[in-house]
Amino acid sequence: MSALKSKFWVDALIRRAELGLAAIYVIRRGDEDAGAVLVKVVSGPSLAQLYVPSRDEEGSRIWTCRRETDEAELDAWCRKRIDQDPDLWLIEIEDRQGRHFLTEPVDNP
């Protein structure tokens, strides 16, 4: 089974967030076919979480939540990842409830 193209997946995430009345922005557009996607959720002043894709033992996509108290630290981490992977997407969701709108499982370490 082939994976969804990144642009199609991002478009679906945007639609879910908009239906939930959250603000969503494409901060960085990556490779439309196979670029990995980072999802940053801002729920208040300097309160942010970052969802990073990974795979479970069966090979299915899951998300790992990086919780940071300082949004600037998350931004710096994202910049480093983008420098290493120019195909990377960065999506930012602003939602006071902290919803991520991801449909795959989320692992909170």
DRENGU-437597 format. One record per atom (N, C-alpha, C): residue in three letters; atom name; y, z, x. Coordinates in Angstrom, 1 decimal, padded with zeros to 4 digits. Layout:
BEGIN
{'ALA','CA',{Y,Z,X}}
...
***
This chain:
BEGIN
{'MET','N',{-001.2,000.0,000.8}}
{'MET','CA',{000.0,000.0,000.0}}
{'MET','C',{001.2,000.0,000.9}}
{'SER','N',{002.2,-000.9,000.6}}
{'SER','CA',{003.4,-001.0,001.4}}
{'SER','C',{004.4,000.0,000.9}}
{'ALA','N',{005.3,000.5,001.8}}
{'ALA','CA',{006.3,001.4,001.5}}
{'ALA','C',{007.5,000.6,000.9}}
{'LEU','N',{008.3,001.3,000.1}}
{'LEU','CA',{009.5,000.8,-000.4}}
{'LEU','C',{010.5,000.4,000.7}}
{'LYS','N',{011.2,-000.6,000.5}}
{'LYS','CA',{012.3,-000.9,001.4}}
{'LYS','C',{013.4,000.1,001.3}}
{'SER','N',{014.0,000.5,002.5}}
{'SER','CA',{014.9,001.6,002.5}}
{'SER','C',{016.1,001.4,001.5}}
{'LYS','N',{016.6,000.2,001.5}}
{'LYS','CA',{017.8,-000.1,000.6}}
{'LYS','C',{017.4,000.2,-000.9}}
{'PHE','N',{016.2,-000.3,-001.3}}
{'PHE','CA',{015.8,-000.1,-002.7}}
{'PHE','C',{015.6,001.4,-002.9}}
{'TRP','N',{015.0,002.1,-002.0}}
{'TRP','CA',{014.8,003.6,-002.1}}
{'TRP','C',{016.2,004.3,-002.3}}
{'VAL','N',{017.1,003.9,-001.4}}
{'VAL','CA',{018.5,004.5,-001.4}}
{'VAL','C',{019.2,004.2,-002.8}}
{'ASP','N',{019.1,003.0,-003.2}}
{'ASP','CA',{019.7,002.6,-004.5}}
{'ASP','C',{019.1,003.5,-005.6}}
{'ALA','N',{017.8,003.8,-005.6}}
{'ALA','CA',{017.2,004.7,-006.6}}
{'ALA','C',{017.7,006.1,-006.5}}
{'LEU','N',{017.9,006.6,-005.3}}
{'LEU','CA',{018.4,007.9,-005.1}}
{'LEU','C',{019.8,008.0,-005.6}}
{'ILE','N',{020.6,007.0,-005.3}}
{'ILE','CA',{022.0,006.9,-005.8}}
{'ILE','C',{022.0,007.0,-007.4}}
{'ARG','N',{021.2,006.2,-008.0}}
{'ARG','CA',{021.1,006.2,-009.4}}
{'ARG','C',{020.8,007.6,-010.0}}
{'ARG','N',{019.7,008.2,-009.4}}
{'ARG','CA',{019.3,009.6,-009.9}}
{'ARG','C',{020.5,010.6,-009.8}}
{'ALA','N',{021.2,010.5,-008.6}}
{'ALA','CA',{022.3,011.5,-008.4}}
{'ALA','C',{023.4,011.2,-009.4}}
{'GLU','N',{023.7,009.9,-009.6}}
{'GLU','CA',{024.8,009.6,-010.6}}
{'GLU','C',{024.5,010.0,-012.0}}
{'LEU','N',{023.2,009.8,-012.3}}
{'LEU','CA',{022.8,010.3,-013.7}}
{'LEU','C',{022.9,011.8,-013.8}}
{'GLY','N',{022.7,012.5,-012.7}}
{'GLY','CA',{022.9,014.0,-012.7}}
{'GLY','C',{024.3,014.4,-012.5}}
{'LEU','N',{025.2,013.4,-012.5}}
{'LEU','CA',{026.7,013.7,-012.4}}
{'LEU','C',{027.1,014.3,-011.1}}
{'ALA','N',{026.3,014.0,-010.0}}
{'ALA','CA',{026.7,014.4,-008.7}}
{'ALA','C',{027.4,013.3,-007.9}}
{'ALA','N',{028.2,013.6,-007.0}}
{'ALA','CA',{028.9,012.6,-006.1}}
{'ALA','C',{027.9,012.3,-005.0}}
{'ILE','N',{027.7,011.0,-004.7}}
{'ILE','CA',{026.8,010.6,-003.7}}
{'ILE','C',{027.5,009.5,-002.9}}
{'TYR','N',{027.3,009.5,-001.6}}
{'TYR','CA',{028.0,008.6,-000.7}}
{'TYR','C',{027.0,008.1,000.4}}
{'VAL','N',{027.1,006.8,000.7}}
{'VAL','CA',{026.3,006.2,001.8}}
{'VAL','C',{027.3,006.4,003.0}}
{'ILE','N',{027.0,007.4,003.9}}
{'ILE','CA',{027.8,007.7,005.0}}
{'ILE','C',{027.6,006.6,006.1}}
{'ARG','N',{026.3,006.3,006.3}}
{'ARG','CA',{025.9,005.3,007.3}}
{'ARG','C',{024.8,004.5,006.7}}
{'ARG','N',{025.0,003.2,006.7}}
{'ARG','CA',{024.0,002.2,006.2}}
{'ARG','C',{023.1,001.8,007.4}}
{'GLY','N',{021.8,002.0,007.2}}
{'GLY','CA',{020.9,001.6,008.3}}
{'GLY','C',{020.2,000.3,008.0}}
{'ASP','N',{019.0,000.1,008.6}}
{'ASP','CA',{018.2,-001.1,008.4}}
{'ASP','C',{017.7,-001.1,006.9}}
{'GLU','N',{018.0,-002.2,006.3}}
{'GLU','CA',{017.7,-002.3,004.8}}
{'GLU','C',{016.2,-002.3,004.5}}
{'ASP','N',{015.4,-002.7,005.5}}
{'ASP','CA',{014.0,-002.8,005.2}}
{'ASP','C',{013.2,-001.5,005.6}}
{'ALA','N',{013.5,-001.0,006.8}}
{'ALA','CA',{012.6,000.1,007.3}}
{'ALA','C',{013.4,001.2,007.9}}
{'GLY','N',{014.7,001.4,007.7}}
{'GLY','CA',{015.4,002.5,008.3}}
{'GLY','C',{015.1,003.8,007.6}}
{'ALA','N',{014.9,004.8,008.5}}
{'ALA','CA',{014.7,006.2,007.9}}
{'ALA','C',{016.0,006.7,007.3}}
{'VAL','N',{015.8,007.6,006.3}}
{'VAL','CA',{017.0,008.1,005.6}}
{'VAL','C',{017.1,009.6,005.8}}
{'LEU','N',{018.3,010.1,006.1}}
{'LEU','CA',{018.6,011.5,006.1}}
{'LEU','C',{019.4,011.8,004.9}}
{'VAL','N',{019.1,012.9,004.2}}
{'VAL','CA',{019.9,013.2,003.0}}
{'VAL','C',{020.5,014.6,003.2}}
{'LYS','N',{021.9,014.6,003.2}}
{'LYS','CA',{022.7,015.8,003.4}}
{'LYS','C',{023.2,016.2,002.0}}
{'VAL','N',{023.0,017.5,001.6}}
{'VAL','CA',{023.4,018.0,000.4}}
{'VAL','C',{024.5,019.1,000.6}}
{'VAL','N',{025.7,018.8,000.1}}
{'VAL','CA',{026.8,019.8,000.3}}
{'VAL','C',{027.0,020.5,-001.1}}
{'SER','N',{026.9,021.8,-001.1}}
{'SER','CA',{027.0,022.5,-002.3}}
{'SER','C',{028.2,023.4,-002.4}}
{'GLY','N',{029.0,023.4,-001.4}}
{'GLY','CA',{030.2,024.2,-001.4}}
{'GLY','C',{030.9,024.1,000.0}}
{'PRO','N',{032.0,024.8,000.2}}
{'PRO','CA',{032.8,024.7,001.4}}
{'PRO','C',{031.9,025.2,002.6}}
{'SER','N',{031.6,024.2,003.5}}
{'SER','CA',{030.8,024.5,004.7}}
{'SER','C',{029.3,024.9,004.4}}
{'LEU','N',{028.9,024.7,003.1}}
{'LEU','CA',{027.5,025.0,002.8}}
{'LEU','C',{026.7,023.7,002.6}}
{'ALA','N',{025.8,023.4,003.5}}
{'ALA','CA',{025.1,022.1,003.5}}
{'ALA','C',{023.6,022.3,003.9}}
{'GLN','N',{022.8,021.4,003.4}}
{'GLN','CA',{021.4,021.4,003.8}}
{'GLN','C',{021.1,019.9,004.2}}
{'LEU','N',{020.2,019.7,005.1}}
{'LEU','CA',{019.8,018.4,005.5}}
{'LEU','C',{018.3,018.2,005.2}}
{'TYR','N',{018.0,017.1,004.5}}
{'TYR','CA',{016.6,016.8,004.2}}
{'TYR','C',{016.2,015.6,005.2}}
{'VAL','N',{015.1,015.9,005.9}}
{'VAL','CA',{014.6,015.0,006.9}}
{'VAL','C',{013.2,014.5,006.5}}
{'PRO','N',{013.0,013.2,006.5}}
{'PRO','CA',{011.6,012.7,006.1}}
{'PRO','C',{010.6,013.0,007.2}}
{'SER','N',{009.4,013.2,006.7}}
{'SER','CA',{008.2,013.3,007.6}}
{'SER','C',{007.0,012.9,006.8}}
{'ARG','N',{005.8,013.1,007.4}}
{'ARG','CA',{004.6,012.7,006.7}}
{'ARG','C',{003.7,014.0,006.6}}
{'ASP','N',{002.9,014.1,005.5}}
{'ASP','CA',{001.9,015.1,005.4}}
{'ASP','C',{000.6,014.7,006.0}}
{'GLU','N',{-000.4,015.5,006.0}}
{'GLU','CA',{-001.7,015.1,006.6}}
{'GLU','C',{-002.4,013.9,006.0}}
{'GLU','N',{-002.0,013.6,004.8}}
{'GLU','CA',{-002.6,012.3,004.1}}
{'GLU','C',{-001.7,011.1,004.4}}
{'GLY','N',{-000.6,011.3,005.1}}
{'GLY','CA',{000.3,010.2,005.4}}
{'GLY','C',{001.4,009.9,004.3}}
{'SER','N',{001.5,010.8,003.3}}
{'SER','CA',{002.5,010.6,002.3}}
{'SER','C',{003.8,011.2,002.8}}
{'ARG','N',{004.9,010.6,002.3}}
{'ARG','CA',{006.2,011.1,002.7}}
{'ARG','C',{006.5,012.5,002.0}}
{'ILE','N',{007.0,013.4,002.9}}
{'ILE','CA',{007.5,014.7,002.4}}
{'ILE','C',{008.9,014.8,003.1}}
{'TRP','N',{009.6,015.8,002.6}}
{'TRP','CA',{010.9,016.1,003.2}}
{'TRP','C',{010.9,017.5,003.8}}
{'THR','N',{011.5,017.7,004.9}}
{'THR','CA',{011.7,019.0,005.5}}
{'THR','C',{013.2,019.4,005.4}}
{'CYS','N',{013.4,020.6,004.9}}
{'CYS','CA',{014.8,021.0,004.7}}
{'CYS','C',{015.3,021.8,005.9}}
{'ARG','N',{016.4,021.3,006.5}}
{'ARG','CA',{017.0,022.0,007.6}}
{'ARG','C',{018.2,022.7,007.0}}
{'ARG','N',{018.1,024.0,007.0}}
{'ARG','CA',{019.2,024.8,006.4}}
{'ARG','C',{020.1,025.3,007.5}}
{'GLU','N',{021.4,025.0,007.4}}
{'GLU','CA',{022.4,025.4,008.4}}
{'GLU','C',{023.5,026.1,007.6}}
{'THR','N',{024.1,027.1,008.2}}
{'THR','CA',{025.2,027.7,007.6}}
{'THR','C',{026.5,027.0,007.9}}
{'ASP','N',{026.5,026.2,009.0}}
{'ASP','CA',{027.7,025.5,009.4}}
{'ASP','C',{027.5,024.0,009.2}}
{'GLU','N',{028.2,023.4,008.3}}
{'GLU','CA',{028.1,021.9,008.1}}
{'GLU','C',{028.4,021.1,009.3}}
{'ALA','N',{029.3,021.6,010.2}}
{'ALA','CA',{029.6,020.8,011.4}}
{'ALA','C',{028.4,020.7,012.3}}
{'GLU','N',{027.5,021.8,012.3}}
{'GLU','CA',{026.3,021.7,013.1}}
{'GLU','C',{025.3,020.6,012.6}}
{'LEU','N',{025.2,020.5,011.3}}
{'LEU','CA',{024.4,019.5,010.7}}
{'LEU','C',{025.0,018.1,011.0}}
{'ASP','N',{026.3,017.9,011.0}}
{'ASP','CA',{026.9,016.7,011.3}}
{'ASP','C',{026.6,016.3,012.7}}
{'ALA','N',{026.7,017.2,013.6}}
{'ALA','CA',{026.5,017.0,015.1}}
{'ALA','C',{025.0,016.6,015.2}}
{'TRP','N',{024.1,017.2,014.6}}
{'TRP','CA',{022.7,016.9,014.7}}
{'TRP','C',{022.4,015.5,014.2}}
{'CYS','N',{023.1,015.1,013.0}}
{'CYS','CA',{023.0,013.7,012.5}}
{'CYS','C',{023.5,012.7,013.5}}
{'ARG','N',{024.6,013.0,014.1}}
{'ARG','CA',{025.2,012.0,015.0}}
{'ARG','C',{024.2,011.8,016.2}}
{'LYS','N',{023.6,012.8,016.7}}
{'LYS','CA',{022.6,012.7,017.8}}
{'LYS','C',{021.5,011.8,017.3}}
{'ARG','N',{021.0,012.0,016.1}}
{'ARG','CA',{019.9,011.2,015.6}}
{'ARG','C',{020.3,009.8,015.4}}
{'ILE','N',{021.5,009.5,014.9}}
{'ILE','CA',{022.0,008.1,014.8}}
{'ILE','C',{022.1,007.5,016.1}}
{'ASP','N',{022.6,008.2,017.1}}
{'ASP','CA',{022.7,007.6,018.5}}
{'ASP','C',{021.3,007.2,019.0}}
{'GLN','N',{020.2,007.9,018.6}}
{'GLN','CA',{018.9,007.6,019.1}}
{'GLN','C',{018.2,006.6,018.2}}
{'ASP','N',{018.6,006.4,017.0}}
{'ASP','CA',{018.0,005.5,016.0}}
{'ASP','C',{019.1,004.7,015.2}}
{'PRO','N',{019.5,003.6,015.7}}
{'PRO','CA',{020.6,002.8,015.0}}
{'PRO','C',{020.2,002.3,013.7}}
{'ASP','N',{018.9,002.4,013.3}}
{'ASP','CA',{018.5,001.9,012.0}}
{'ASP','C',{018.6,003.0,010.9}}
{'LEU','N',{019.0,004.2,011.3}}
{'LEU','CA',{019.0,005.3,010.4}}
{'LEU','C',{020.1,005.3,009.3}}
{'TRP','N',{019.8,005.7,008.1}}
{'TRP','CA',{020.7,005.8,007.0}}
{'TRP','C',{021.1,007.3,006.9}}
{'LEU','N',{022.3,007.6,006.5}}
{'LEU','CA',{022.8,008.9,006.2}}
{'LEU','C',{023.4,008.9,004.8}}
{'ILE','N',{022.9,009.7,003.9}}
{'ILE','CA',{023.3,009.8,002.6}}
{'ILE','C',{023.9,011.2,002.4}}
{'GLU','N',{025.0,011.3,001.7}}
{'GLU','CA',{025.6,012.7,001.4}}
{'GLU','C',{025.7,012.8,-000.1}}
{'ILE','N',{025.2,013.9,-000.6}}
{'ILE','CA',{025.3,014.3,-002.0}}
{'ILE','C',{026.2,015.5,-002.1}}
{'GLU','N',{027.2,015.5,-002.9}}
{'GLU','CA',{028.0,016.7,-003.2}}
{'GLU','C',{027.6,017.2,-004.6}}
{'ASP','N',{027.0,018.4,-004.6}}
{'ASP','CA',{026.5,018.9,-005.9}}
{'ASP','C',{026.6,020.4,-005.8}}
{'ARG','N',{027.4,021.0,-006.7}}
{'ARG','CA',{027.6,022.5,-006.7}}
{'ARG','C',{026.3,023.2,-006.9}}
{'GLN','N',{025.3,022.6,-007.6}}
{'GLN','CA',{024.0,023.2,-007.8}}
{'GLN','C',{023.1,023.0,-006.6}}
{'GLY','N',{023.5,022.2,-005.7}}
{'GLY','CA',{022.6,022.0,-004.5}}
{'GLY','C',{021.4,021.1,-004.7}}
{'ARG','N',{021.5,020.3,-005.7}}
{'ARG','CA',{020.3,019.4,-006.0}}
{'ARG','C',{020.2,018.3,-005.0}}
{'HIS','N',{019.0,017.9,-004.7}}
{'HIS','CA',{018.8,016.8,-003.7}}
{'HIS','C',{018.4,015.5,-004.3}}
{'PHE','N',{017.8,015.6,-005.5}}
{'PHE','CA',{017.4,014.4,-006.3}}
{'PHE','C',{016.3,013.6,-005.6}}
{'LEU','N',{015.6,014.2,-004.7}}
{'LEU','CA',{014.4,013.6,-004.1}}
{'LEU','C',{013.2,013.8,-005.0}}
{'THR','N',{012.4,012.8,-005.1}}
{'THR','CA',{011.2,012.8,-005.9}}
{'THR','C',{009.9,013.2,-005.2}}
{'GLU','N',{009.9,013.1,-003.9}}
{'GLU','CA',{008.8,013.5,-003.1}}
{'GLU','C',{008.8,015.0,-002.8}}
{'PRO','N',{007.7,015.6,-002.4}}
{'PRO','CA',{007.7,017.0,-002.1}}
{'PRO','C',{008.6,017.4,-001.0}}
{'VAL','N',{009.2,018.6,-001.1}}
{'VAL','CA',{010.1,019.2,-000.1}}
{'VAL','C',{009.5,020.4,000.5}}
{'ASP','N',{009.3,020.4,001.8}}
{'ASP','CA',{008.8,021.6,002.6}}
{'ASP','C',{010.0,022.4,003.1}}
{'ASN','N',{010.1,023.6,002.7}}
{'ASN','CA',{011.2,024.5,003.1}}
{'ASN','C',{010.6,025.5,004.1}}
{'PRO','N',{010.8,025.2,005.4}}
{'PRO','CA',{010.3,026.1,006.5}}
{'PRO','C',{010.9,027.4,006.5}}
***
